[in-house]
Amino acid sequence: MLEMRPDCERCGTDLPPDSPDARICTFECTFCAACVDGPLAGVCPNCGGNFEPRPIRPAHLLEKFPASAERKGPAGSTSTSSS
């Protein structure tokens, strides 16, 4: 099951479970669309793989299968925009 990580590993932008802007690689490295389409140029900096849109977990399943709360982005980042 996907962890549904809560933020972009590069810029720290919040990526809630219903975010259409979340992108993941095959190892579930998680980045926002702005970073993937811009500075990362579609290549995961951790594994060299490509990205796909992260599936959206239906709200009615979040209670039983919650998204991860562990942030992977820059320390102290609490960004809510996808810049």
Residue, then its C-alpha position, 0 to 999 in steps of 0.5 A: m500500500l502506498e504511504m501517501r507521503p505528505d510533502c514534496e521531498r525537494c521543496g516541502t510543498d504540502l501534498p495531501p492524499d487528494s492532491p492532483d499535484a503529487r508525483i511518485c517514482t517506483f520507489e515512492c519518492t514523492f515530489c510536487a508537479a512543479c518540481v518534477d516538471g521544472p528543476l527535476a526535468g521528469v527524472c527522480p534525483n534519488c533513483g533516476g527513474n521517471f514519475e507518474p501522478r500519485p493515485i488519490r486515496p478515496a476519503h472514505l478509506l483514509e480513516k482505515f488506511p491513513a496517509s503518512a505524516e512523516r515529512k521528507g522535504p527540507a527541514g522546517s518547511t511547511s509550504t502549502s503552495s506548489s511553487 
